[in-house]
Amino acid sequence: MNDPLASANAESSAVGSDLPFFLGLGCLGGVYVLLIVAMLAADMSFTTPHHLLQALGSAEIQYAIKLSLISCTLTTVLSLWVAVPLGYLMSRFRFPGRAVVESILDIPIVLPPLVIGLSLLILFQTAPGRAIEKLLPFTFAVPGVVLAQFAVACAFAVRTMRVAFDQISPRSEQVALTLGCRRSQAFMMVVLPQTRRGMITAATLAWARSLGEFGPILIFSGATRMRTEVLSTTVFLELSVGNIEAAVAVSLLMIAASAVVLTVVRGLGSKKLFAQGSVP
Amino acid sequence: MIAVRNLTVHAGSFSLSGISFNIPARAYGVLMGKTGSGKTTLLEAVCGLRPAASGSIELCGRDVTRLKAADRGIGYVPQDRALFPSMTVGQHLSFALKIRKWESVRIERRVNELAELLGIEKLLSRFPQGLSGGEAQRVALGRALSASPRILILDEPLGALDDETRQEMCVLLKAVMKQTQVTALHITHSRSEARMLSDIVLKLESCSSIRPEEPGSAVVESCPV
């Protein structure tokens, strides 16, 4: 008697092996993975623990690490402060000019970073900009570092928060409204707790983008040692004076920080990140 | 009582117009109609989640057409149940009561009363993620009934349940109706569900008309206080 399952298997094997397909995928994708690993390996082979310790012992680099940590954290807080309401508005409501606002929000993502720095510089040469400068100096000053980072990082936080809100069914919010909530109560008590992980991802991405920001900071805040120097500008400054060992050591520090951040995002991210919104 | 008069509702490019029907006080109305005929849109308008372009909606003799959802005094069980993932079952049952600033003793008493009515006493500390379909439905029903609304709106509440659980839920809904004395409007595609639960069956035939399936059964106008 013929086993239908066996004949089905025989038929599928007649189609041919899937191995070449997966080999093709692996080879094409593997080239890029290999490139990244090779770059990291090259960086690590170029330096020694001694160079790393020497770089960490330098007062300028210590200042850059401190300023990077403080400015990135401040930028992250500010980005979240803006990204949560903006992401919610863009996700939930239709209003006139929404498409325009959406395009404007994408500008910092697609624009060359140098152009953002230049635009900030020009903005603070206008009358309102000069008035703000009198109260709090931004150009070539530490607040300018935060603003330059914020101008780019916030766009990524907004995009992440928008996706987080998109993943949450508006139905739970509507139920909360029928239960007697004002919109603000429904948002705070029902929606926001569901975006907790989305907020962590947005914060992590904003922090990582801020850490890697270079162009806008260089143009808008300059790269003055012990003043507006952050880790990304340290790499540039060390390279410009021919101190490649220190530049590589600082680069490795940034790579380590990025790896930590990406691990956090990967851990909290993917589908699991938003799975809270679903009910079995 | 739920009285809808000449209602027009828009949902994007879709429109419902000239909708009129009446569900007497403490009656169980079942709304049927083809997929895409606008049943959920109509329910959302009754709940206050979608504005009425024209016409009127009266709940228990009170014109609520322009009132916010929060002020209509209804309990709403949506199709997907929409439980709050960050809250326990107990917190679901107490949510509307906390919004109304009830005293904690009174809240506790009401939560226990509801849990007993719905048979979910053992689930109070659980989160929605681990609940079965039937359990989740009971929680959604409990949350909707918690503030003792006089109107209960259910959008295909039993659609995703297996036959046995659906049967159990029908029995439970009948018991709940008897005990709470609410007026209900329930969407379903199931004729057996409609037969089992309904006092009145309404059929949304096209985008513009609604009629009682059994003429003459939707005539009671009064709503005892």
Interface residues (C-beta under 8 A of the other chain):
Chain A: S169 R171 S172 Q174 V175 A176 L177 T178 L179 G180 C181 R182 Q185 M189 V190 P193 Q194 R196 Q276 G277 S278 V279 P280
Chain B: E44 C47 G48 L49 K68 A69 A70 R72 I74 G75 Y76 P78 D80 R81 A82 L83 F84 P85 S86 M87 F95 A96 I99 R100 P128 Q129 G130 L131 S132 G133 A136 R143 A144 S146 A147
